[in-house]
């Protein structure tokens, strides 16, 4: 620590900035971030979505149902013989209405056509705005090992198609079981 003892005979105010408190605050913040960042990263890695079987859902017909998964380490899809489960490094797979596999372009096209048909059937955008219950939603089921890049890609494609609401479907686990 440094102290200025005056020195000159003049009574001029000292105009130097005292940096000691600034350095103290910066060191405390550095220590806090060094501790908090690894904890946050470990918590995110423990997030696991439930494993589900891809079947047709009995939800509202208007809602778009998507299942997102990946190939296994050998490049096999979920229906292929010898499938070992989704891999975090696998290729993304999206199933339209939980059954039909689609690419990103096909997802955008099919989702847009589906939404457009619903809007026309209900009498246009104004009719849907007057009755928000008629606005279709997208429900996404993610495989337990599907990386976020696959889920985010599906969300992006359906929002580009015009769907305003995207939600996630999960199977809750009984904590007492």
Residue frames as a rotation matrix with the C-alpha (Angstrom) as fourth column:
UNK 1
0.584 0.812 0.000 0.00
0.812 -0.584 0.000 0.00
0.000 0.000 -1.000 0.00
UNK 2
-0.489 -0.743 0.457 1.19
0.746 -0.627 -0.222 3.47
0.452 0.232 0.861 -0.76
UNK 3
0.506 0.567 -0.650 0.65
0.805 -0.581 0.120 6.63
-0.310 -0.584 -0.750 1.26
UNK 4
0.061 -0.438 0.897 1.29
0.576 -0.718 -0.390 10.14
0.815 0.541 0.208 0.09
UNK 5
0.031 -0.166 -0.986 2.82
0.984 -0.166 0.059 12.22
-0.173 -0.972 0.158 2.86
UNK 6
0.837 0.243 -0.489 2.54
0.200 -0.970 -0.141 15.54
-0.509 0.020 -0.861 1.20
UNK 7
0.133 -0.890 0.435 6.04
0.965 0.217 0.149 16.66
-0.227 0.400 0.888 0.35
UNK 8
-0.368 -0.252 0.895 5.55
0.589 -0.808 0.014 20.09
0.720 0.533 0.446 -1.12
UNK 9
-0.901 -0.015 -0.434 4.86
0.374 -0.536 -0.757 23.11
-0.222 -0.844 0.489 0.94
UNK 10
-0.766 0.643 -0.015 1.73
-0.540 -0.630 0.557 23.93
0.349 0.435 0.830 -0.95
UNK 11
-0.585 0.663 0.467 -1.78
-0.216 0.427 -0.878 23.07
-0.782 -0.614 -0.107 0.22
UNK 12
-0.397 0.434 -0.809 -2.94
-0.904 -0.036 0.425 21.73
0.156 0.900 0.406 -3.17
UNK 13
0.458 0.627 0.630 -5.38
-0.695 0.694 -0.186 18.85
-0.554 -0.353 0.754 -3.18
UNK 14
-0.645 -0.659 0.387 -4.04
-0.327 0.695 0.640 15.46
-0.691 0.286 -0.664 -4.24
UNK 15
0.174 0.734 -0.657 -5.48
-0.935 -0.087 -0.345 14.41
-0.310 0.674 0.671 -7.60
UNK 16
-0.762 -0.461 -0.455 -4.16
-0.578 0.800 0.158 10.84
0.291 0.384 -0.876 -7.75
UNK 17
0.374 0.903 -0.213 -6.73
-0.731 0.428 0.531 8.05
0.570 -0.042 0.820 -7.83
UNK 18
-0.324 -0.392 0.861 -6.48
-0.851 0.518 -0.085 5.52
-0.412 -0.760 -0.502 -5.03
UNK 19
-0.057 0.251 -0.966 -6.44
-0.803 0.564 0.194 2.22
0.593 0.787 0.169 -6.94
UNK 20
-0.915 -0.368 0.165 -6.15
-0.389 0.699 -0.600 -0.06
0.105 -0.613 -0.783 -3.91
UNK 21
-0.303 0.855 0.420 -9.93
-0.402 0.285 -0.870 -0.48
-0.864 -0.433 0.257 -3.37
UNK 22
0.420 0.431 -0.798 -10.42
-0.896 0.061 -0.439 -1.03
-0.140 0.900 0.412 -7.10
UNK 23
-0.397 -0.654 -0.644 -7.80
-0.682 0.680 -0.270 -3.79
0.614 0.332 -0.716 -7.14
UNK 24
-0.867 0.120 0.484 -9.37
-0.348 0.549 -0.760 -5.37
-0.357 -0.827 -0.434 -4.04
UNK 25
0.130 0.992 -0.002 -12.81
-0.607 0.078 -0.791 -5.45
-0.784 0.104 0.612 -5.65
UNK 26
0.326 -0.060 -0.944 -11.43
-0.908 0.259 -0.330 -6.87
0.264 0.964 0.030 -8.90
UNK 27
-0.737 -0.647 -0.195 -9.60
-0.549 0.742 -0.385 -9.67
0.394 -0.177 -0.902 -7.06
UNK 28
-0.600 0.604 0.525 -12.74
-0.332 0.409 -0.850 -10.60
-0.728 -0.684 -0.045 -5.12
UNK 29
0.429 0.782 -0.452 -14.78
-0.747 0.026 -0.664 -10.71
-0.508 0.622 0.596 -8.35
UNK 30
-0.092 -0.561 -0.822 -12.09
-0.866 0.452 -0.211 -12.84
0.491 0.693 -0.528 -10.01
UNK 31
-0.934 -0.258 0.247 -12.20
-0.354 0.757 -0.549 -15.35
-0.046 -0.600 -0.799 -7.17
UNK 32
-0.174 0.951 0.257 -16.02
-0.446 0.157 -0.881 -15.47
-0.878 -0.268 0.397 -7.25
UNK 33
0.508 0.370 -0.778 -16.06
-0.854 0.101 -0.511 -16.16
-0.111 0.924 0.367 -11.00
UNK 34
-0.470 -0.747 -0.471 -13.31
-0.751 0.618 -0.231 -18.78
0.464 0.245 -0.851 -10.70
UNK 35
-0.878 0.211 0.430 -15.52
-0.182 0.684 -0.707 -20.65
-0.443 -0.698 -0.562 -8.23
UNK 36
-0.045 0.997 -0.063 -18.92
-0.434 -0.076 -0.898 -20.05
-0.900 -0.013 0.436 -9.89
UNK 37
0.053 0.078 -0.996 -18.13
-0.998 -0.021 -0.055 -20.97
-0.025 0.997 0.076 -13.52
UNK 38
-0.826 -0.357 -0.435 -17.11
-0.409 0.912 0.029 -24.62
0.386 0.203 -0.900 -12.94
UNK 39
-0.749 0.624 0.223 -20.16
0.060 0.399 -0.915 -25.16
-0.660 -0.672 -0.336 -10.72
UNK 40
0.102 0.816 -0.570 -22.47
-0.655 -0.376 -0.656 -23.79
-0.749 0.440 0.496 -13.43
UNK 41
-0.231 -0.259 -0.938 -20.86
-0.933 0.331 0.139 -25.95
0.275 0.907 -0.318 -16.13
UNK 42
-0.988 -0.148 -0.051 -21.16
-0.124 0.940 -0.318 -29.12
0.095 -0.308 -0.947 -14.04
UNK 43
-0.449 0.890 0.075 -24.82
-0.126 0.020 -0.992 -28.38
-0.884 -0.455 0.103 -13.30
UNK 44
0.151 0.492 -0.857 -25.64
-0.916 -0.258 -0.309 -28.01
-0.373 0.831 0.412 -17.01
UNK 45
-0.577 -0.451 -0.681 -23.95
-0.706 0.695 0.137 -31.30
0.412 0.559 -0.720 -17.90
UNK 46
-0.950 0.219 0.221 -26.17
0.018 0.747 -0.664 -33.15
-0.311 -0.627 -0.714 -15.39
UNK 47
-0.164 0.929 -0.331 -29.34
-0.774 -0.329 -0.541 -32.05
-0.612 0.168 0.773 -17.21
UNK 48
-0.978 -0.121 0.169 -30.89
-0.014 0.851 0.525 -35.21
-0.208 0.511 -0.834 -18.65
UNK 49
-0.254 0.920 -0.297 -34.08
-0.967 -0.237 0.093 -35.51
0.015 0.311 0.950 -20.66
UNK 50
0.050 0.323 0.945 -36.13
-0.487 0.834 -0.259 -38.69
-0.872 -0.447 0.199 -20.31
UNK 51
-0.952 -0.299 -0.069 -35.82
-0.231 0.550 0.803 -41.60
-0.203 0.780 -0.592 -22.72
UNK 52
-0.010 1.000 0.019 -39.04
-0.586 0.010 -0.810 -42.11
-0.810 -0.020 0.586 -24.67
UNK 53
-0.485 0.016 0.874 -40.39
0.593 0.740 0.316 -44.45
-0.642 0.672 -0.369 -27.29
UNK 54
-0.855 0.138 -0.500 -41.31
-0.405 -0.781 0.476 -42.65
-0.325 0.609 0.724 -30.52
UNK 55
-0.572 0.762 0.302 -45.06
0.793 0.608 -0.032 -43.20
-0.208 0.222 -0.953 -30.92
UNK 56
-0.447 0.537 0.715 -47.94
0.302 -0.662 0.686 -41.18
0.842 0.522 0.133 -32.31
UNK 57
-0.973 0.090 -0.211 -49.24
0.169 -0.340 -0.925 -38.88
-0.155 -0.936 0.316 -29.58
UNK 58
-0.202 0.971 0.129 -52.94
0.929 0.149 0.338 -38.41
0.309 0.189 -0.932 -28.86
UNK 59
-0.614 -0.085 -0.785 -52.63
0.433 -0.867 -0.245 -34.65
-0.660 -0.490 0.569 -28.45
UNK 60
0.388 0.723 -0.571 -54.65
-0.127 -0.572 -0.810 -31.96
-0.913 0.387 -0.130 -30.25
UNK 61
0.530 -0.131 0.838 -54.47
0.777 0.472 -0.417 -32.58
-0.341 0.872 0.352 -33.97
UNK 62
0.943 -0.091 0.320 -53.36
0.095 -0.848 -0.521 -28.99
0.318 0.522 -0.791 -34.59
UNK 63
0.645 -0.747 0.160 -50.24
-0.555 -0.315 0.769 -29.25
-0.525 -0.585 -0.618 -32.41
UNK 64
0.582 -0.575 -0.575 -47.05
-0.455 0.355 -0.817 -30.23
0.674 0.737 -0.055 -34.17
UNK 65
0.863 -0.273 0.425 -45.18
-0.263 0.475 0.839 -33.00
-0.431 -0.836 0.338 -32.36
UNK 66
0.497 -0.782 -0.376 -41.44
-0.548 0.053 -0.835 -33.43
0.673 0.621 -0.402 -32.88
UNK 67
0.916 -0.393 0.083 -39.03
0.182 0.590 0.787 -36.00
-0.358 -0.705 0.612 -31.51
UNK 68
0.621 -0.777 -0.099 -35.36
-0.666 -0.457 -0.589 -35.04
0.413 0.432 -0.802 -31.58
UNK 69
0.830 -0.424 0.364 -32.62
0.091 0.745 0.660 -37.64
-0.551 -0.515 0.657 -31.31
UNK 70
0.194 -0.808 -0.557 -29.22
-0.948 -0.300 0.106 -38.45
-0.253 0.507 -0.824 -32.81
UNK 71
0.601 -0.143 -0.787 -27.52
-0.314 0.862 -0.397 -41.40
0.735 0.486 0.473 -34.45
UNK 72
0.938 -0.345 0.031 -25.39
0.123 0.414 0.902 -43.69
-0.324 -0.842 0.431 -32.32
UNK 73
0.220 -0.947 -0.232 -21.59
-0.431 -0.308 0.848 -43.83
-0.875 -0.087 -0.476 -32.45
UNK 74
-0.493 -0.383 0.781 -21.81
0.416 0.685 0.598 -46.17
-0.764 0.620 -0.179 -35.45
UNK 75
-0.896 0.167 -0.411 -24.07
-0.406 -0.683 0.608 -43.80
-0.179 0.711 0.680 -37.43
UNK 76
-0.735 0.668 -0.118 -27.19
0.546 0.686 0.482 -45.97
0.403 0.289 -0.868 -37.02
UNK 77
-0.474 0.690 0.547 -30.67
-0.570 -0.714 0.407 -44.45
0.671 -0.119 0.732 -36.58
UNK 78
-0.454 0.340 0.824 -33.11
-0.839 0.149 -0.524 -45.39
-0.301 -0.929 0.217 -33.81
UNK 79
0.601 0.794 0.096 -34.97
-0.705 0.583 -0.404 -47.96
-0.377 0.175 0.910 -35.94
UNK 80
0.262 -0.581 -0.771 -31.87
-0.724 0.410 -0.555 -49.68
0.638 0.703 -0.314 -37.32
UNK 81
0.900 -0.014 -0.436 -30.73
0.230 0.865 0.446 -53.07
0.371 -0.501 0.782 -36.00
UNK 82
0.096 -0.920 -0.381 -27.86
0.934 0.216 -0.285 -52.75
0.344 -0.328 0.880 -33.53
UNK 83
0.254 0.055 0.966 -28.75
-0.019 -0.998 0.061 -49.19
0.967 -0.034 -0.252 -32.51
UNK 84
-0.299 -0.530 -0.794 -26.80
0.780 0.344 -0.523 -48.47
0.550 -0.775 0.310 -29.31
UNK 85
0.397 0.487 -0.778 -28.62
0.834 -0.545 0.084 -45.31
-0.384 -0.682 -0.623 -28.23
UNK 86
0.893 0.011 0.449 -28.27
0.251 -0.842 -0.478 -41.66
0.373 0.539 -0.755 -29.15
UNK 87
0.052 -0.952 -0.302 -24.78
0.998 0.036 0.059 -40.21
-0.045 -0.304 0.951 -29.03
UNK 88
0.492 0.083 -0.867 -23.86
0.312 -0.946 0.086 -36.62
-0.813 -0.312 -0.491 -28.19
UNK 89
-0.441 -0.738 -0.511 -21.56
-0.311 -0.408 0.858 -36.64
-0.842 0.537 -0.049 -31.24
UNK 90
-0.426 0.336 0.840 -24.12
0.722 0.686 0.092 -38.22
-0.545 0.646 -0.535 -33.59
UNK 91
-0.928 0.202 0.314 -26.01
0.129 -0.616 0.777 -36.63
0.350 0.762 0.545 -36.46
UNK 92
-0.704 0.710 0.036 -29.26
-0.454 -0.410 -0.791 -34.89
-0.547 -0.573 0.610 -35.52
UNK 93
-0.825 0.565 0.027 -32.51
0.411 0.567 0.714 -36.67
0.388 0.600 -0.700 -36.33
UNK 94
-0.731 0.682 -0.014 -35.92
-0.536 -0.588 -0.606 -34.96
-0.422 -0.435 0.796 -36.19
UNK 95
-0.822 0.543 0.169 -39.15
0.567 0.764 0.307 -36.95
0.038 0.348 -0.937 -36.47
UNK 96
-0.782 0.610 0.126 -42.20
-0.541 -0.766 0.348 -35.02
0.309 0.204 0.929 -37.73
UNK 97
0.307 0.938 0.164 -45.32
-0.847 0.190 0.496 -35.99
0.434 -0.291 0.852 -35.73
UNK 98
0.166 -0.381 0.910 -43.04
-0.825 0.452 0.340 -38.35
-0.541 -0.806 -0.239 -33.79
UNK 99
0.572 0.130 0.810 -42.84
0.133 0.960 -0.248 -40.80
-0.809 0.249 0.532 -36.73
UNK 100
0.864 -0.145 0.482 -41.59
0.494 0.058 -0.868 -39.39
0.098 0.988 0.122 -40.06
UNK 101
0.048 -0.907 -0.418 -37.85
0.702 -0.268 0.660 -38.54
-0.711 -0.325 0.624 -40.19
UNK 102
0.882 0.247 0.401 -37.21
0.458 -0.644 -0.612 -35.15
0.107 0.724 -0.681 -41.84
UNK 103
-0.288 -0.947 0.143 -34.24
0.910 -0.317 -0.266 -32.96
0.297 0.053 0.953 -42.70
UNK 104
-0.577 0.016 -0.817 -34.08
0.463 -0.817 -0.344 -29.31
-0.673 -0.577 0.463 -41.63
UNK 105
-0.925 0.220 -0.309 -35.42
-0.377 -0.621 0.687 -28.13
-0.041 0.752 0.657 -44.98
UNK 106
-0.537 0.761 -0.364 -38.25
0.276 0.566 0.777 -30.65
0.797 0.317 -0.514 -44.96
UNK 107
-0.384 0.369 -0.846 -39.13
0.914 0.022 -0.405 -29.66
-0.131 -0.929 -0.346 -41.38
UNK 108
-0.774 0.068 -0.629 -39.39
-0.015 -0.996 -0.088 -25.98
-0.633 -0.058 0.772 -42.38
UNK 109
-0.838 0.443 -0.318 -41.49
-0.415 -0.140 0.899 -26.78
0.354 0.886 0.301 -45.46
UNK 110
-0.440 0.697 -0.566 -43.84
0.534 0.710 0.459 -29.25
0.722 -0.101 -0.685 -43.76
UNK 111
-0.482 0.239 -0.843 -44.27
0.796 -0.283 -0.535 -27.06
-0.366 -0.929 -0.054 -40.67
UNK 112
-0.861 0.145 -0.488 -45.07
-0.255 -0.952 0.167 -24.01
-0.440 0.268 0.857 -42.82
UNK 113
-0.715 0.613 -0.335 -47.56
-0.256 0.217 0.942 -25.90
0.650 0.760 0.001 -45.00
UNK 114
-0.410 0.556 -0.723 -49.25
0.800 0.600 0.008 -27.38
0.438 -0.575 -0.691 -41.92
UNK 115
-0.561 0.155 -0.813 -49.54
0.539 -0.677 -0.501 -23.99
-0.629 -0.719 0.296 -40.19
UNK 116
-0.905 0.212 -0.368 -50.74
-0.402 -0.706 0.582 -22.31
-0.137 0.675 0.725 -43.39
UNK 117
-0.595 0.717 -0.364 -53.48
0.159 0.549 0.821 -24.92
0.788 0.430 -0.440 -43.84
UNK 118
-0.337 0.458 -0.823 -54.63
0.941 0.178 -0.286 -24.45
0.015 -0.871 -0.491 -40.22
UNK 119
-0.732 0.032 -0.681 -54.70
0.138 -0.971 -0.195 -20.65
-0.668 -0.236 0.706 -40.57
UNK 120
-0.854 0.432 -0.292 -56.73
-0.433 -0.275 0.858 -20.86
0.290 0.859 0.422 -43.80
UNK 121
-0.502 0.676 -0.540 -59.13
0.501 0.736 0.455 -23.43
0.705 -0.042 -0.708 -42.31
UNK 122
-0.323 0.328 -0.888 -59.79
0.907 -0.159 -0.389 -21.25
-0.269 -0.931 -0.246 -39.24
UNK 123
0.672 0.696 0.253 -60.51
0.741 -0.628 -0.238 -18.14
-0.006 0.347 -0.938 -41.33
UNK 124
0.398 -0.606 0.688 -57.18
0.235 -0.658 -0.715 -16.31
0.887 0.446 -0.120 -41.42
UNK 125
-0.571 -0.774 -0.274 -54.82
0.494 -0.058 -0.867 -14.77
0.655 -0.631 0.415 -38.89
UNK 126
-0.571 0.405 0.714 -57.48
-0.598 -0.801 -0.024 -12.43
0.563 -0.441 0.699 -37.49
UNK 127
0.528 0.814 -0.241 -59.71
-0.460 0.512 0.725 -15.35
0.714 -0.272 0.645 -36.49
UNK 128
0.237 -0.533 -0.813 -56.82
0.633 0.719 -0.287 -17.02
0.737 -0.446 0.507 -34.71
UNK 129
-0.778 -0.544 0.315 -55.91
0.163 -0.658 -0.735 -13.81
0.607 -0.521 0.600 -32.89
UNK 130
-0.152 0.818 0.555 -59.51
-0.779 -0.445 0.443 -13.50
0.609 -0.365 0.704 -31.66
UNK 131
0.895 0.399 0.198 -59.39
-0.439 0.715 0.543 -17.07
0.075 -0.574 0.816 -30.28
UNK 132
0.041 -0.999 0.012 -55.81
-0.984 -0.043 -0.175 -17.85
0.176 -0.004 -0.984 -29.10
UNK 133
0.116 0.047 0.992 -56.84
-0.514 0.858 0.019 -21.40
-0.850 -0.512 0.124 -28.11
UNK 134
0.923 0.309 0.229 -56.89
0.036 0.522 -0.852 -22.26
-0.383 0.795 0.471 -31.84
UNK 135
0.505 -0.810 -0.299 -53.26
-0.835 -0.372 -0.404 -21.24
0.216 0.454 -0.864 -32.38
UNK 136
0.887 -0.171 -0.429 -51.25
0.163 0.985 -0.055 -24.47
0.432 -0.021 0.902 -32.82
UNK 137
0.597 -0.725 0.344 -48.16
-0.720 -0.296 0.627 -25.16
-0.353 -0.622 -0.699 -30.75
UNK 138
0.275 -0.606 -0.746 -45.02
-0.410 0.629 -0.661 -27.21
0.870 0.487 -0.076 -31.26
UNK 139
0.783 -0.066 0.619 -44.23
-0.567 0.333 0.753 -29.87
-0.256 -0.941 0.224 -28.67
UNK 140
0.216 -0.823 -0.525 -40.68
-0.651 0.279 -0.706 -31.25
0.727 0.494 -0.476 -28.70
UNK 141
0.958 -0.087 0.273 -39.55
-0.143 0.680 0.719 -34.48
-0.248 -0.728 0.639 -27.08
UNK 142
0.345 -0.913 -0.218 -35.80
-0.848 -0.204 -0.490 -34.70
0.403 0.354 -0.844 -26.77
UNK 143
0.613 -0.264 -0.744 -33.81
0.261 0.957 -0.125 -37.89
0.746 -0.117 0.656 -26.39
UNK 144
0.923 -0.233 -0.305 -31.82
0.287 -0.110 0.952 -38.11
-0.256 -0.966 -0.034 -23.16
UNK 145
0.026 -0.999 -0.021 -28.52
0.627 0.000 0.779 -37.78
-0.779 -0.034 0.626 -25.08
UNK 146
0.444 0.165 0.881 -29.64
0.852 -0.381 -0.359 -35.37
0.276 0.910 -0.309 -27.81
UNK 147
-0.584 -0.716 -0.382 -27.26
0.790 -0.609 -0.067 -32.39
-0.185 -0.341 0.922 -27.73
UNK 148
-0.010 0.588 -0.809 -28.65
0.340 -0.759 -0.556 -28.89
-0.941 -0.280 -0.192 -27.48
UNK 149
-0.746 -0.314 -0.588 -27.57
-0.392 -0.506 0.768 -28.11
-0.538 0.803 0.254 -31.04
UNK 150
-0.881 0.467 0.077 -30.19
0.385 0.613 0.689 -30.58
0.275 0.637 -0.720 -32.33
UNK 151
-0.098 0.869 -0.486 -32.97
0.938 -0.082 -0.337 -29.24
-0.333 -0.489 -0.806 -30.09
UNK 152
-0.178 -0.040 -0.983 -32.08
0.067 -0.997 0.028 -25.63
-0.982 -0.061 0.180 -30.94
UNK 153
-0.967 -0.191 -0.170 -32.07
-0.161 -0.063 0.985 -26.44
-0.199 0.979 0.031 -34.67
UNK 154
-0.541 0.839 0.064 -35.60
0.800 0.489 0.347 -27.87
0.260 0.239 -0.936 -34.44
UNK 155
0.074 0.550 -0.832 -36.79
0.719 -0.607 -0.337 -24.83
-0.691 -0.573 -0.441 -32.48
UNK 156
-0.562 -0.379 -0.735 -35.25
-0.164 -0.820 0.548 -22.47
-0.810 0.429 0.399 -35.04
UNK 157
-0.988 0.125 0.087 -36.85
0.120 0.283 0.952 -24.28
0.094 0.951 -0.294 -37.99
UNK 158
-0.243 0.967 -0.079 -40.37
0.955 0.253 0.154 -24.30
0.168 -0.038 -0.985 -36.56
UNK 159
0.081 0.248 -0.965 -40.16
0.500 -0.848 -0.176 -20.67
-0.862 -0.468 -0.193 -35.46
UNK 160
-0.828 -0.376 -0.416 -38.98
-0.193 -0.505 0.841 -19.69
-0.526 0.777 0.346 -38.94
UNK 161
-0.804 0.567 0.177 -42.08
0.506 0.497 0.705 -21.54
0.312 0.656 -0.687 -40.23
UNK 162
-0.440 0.626 0.644 -44.31
-0.286 -0.777 0.561 -19.26
0.851 0.063 0.521 -38.14
UNK 163
0.300 0.546 -0.782 -45.17
0.603 0.527 0.599 -21.24
0.739 -0.651 -0.171 -35.01
UNK 164
0.241 -0.182 0.953 -45.28
-0.426 -0.902 -0.064 -18.77
0.872 -0.391 -0.295 -32.10
UNK 165
0.449 0.012 0.894 -45.18
-0.887 0.127 0.444 -21.28
-0.108 -0.992 0.068 -29.22
UNK 166
0.091 -0.494 -0.865 -42.66
-0.297 0.815 -0.497 -24.06
0.950 0.302 -0.073 -28.68
UNK 167
0.463 0.100 0.881 -42.78
-0.886 0.066 0.458 -26.29
-0.012 -0.993 0.119 -25.63
UNK 168
-0.587 -0.710 -0.389 -41.08
-0.645 0.701 -0.305 -29.40
0.489 0.072 -0.869 -24.31
UNK 169
0.665 0.742 -0.080 -42.66
-0.582 0.582 0.567 -32.69
0.468 -0.331 0.820 -23.32
UNK 170
-0.549 -0.836 0.017 -41.04
-0.648 0.413 -0.640 -34.76
0.528 -0.362 -0.768 -20.60
UNK 171
0.395 0.582 -0.710 -41.89
0.113 0.736 0.667 -37.78
0.912 -0.344 0.225 -18.54
UNK 172
0.221 -0.331 0.917 -41.48
-0.863 -0.504 0.027 -36.85
0.454 -0.798 -0.397 -14.90
UNK 173
-0.324 -0.430 -0.843 -39.63
0.087 0.873 -0.479 -39.32
0.942 -0.228 -0.245 -12.70
UNK 174
0.788 0.614 0.039 -41.20
-0.028 -0.028 0.999 -40.24
0.615 -0.788 -0.005 -9.36
UNK 175
-0.037 -0.885 0.464 -38.62
-0.689 -0.314 -0.653 -39.22
0.724 -0.344 -0.598 -6.72
UNK 176
0.106 0.144 0.984 -39.98
-0.938 0.343 0.051 -41.82
-0.330 -0.928 0.171 -4.28
UNK 177
0.944 0.290 -0.155 -39.59
-0.329 0.860 -0.391 -44.76
0.020 0.420 0.907 -6.67
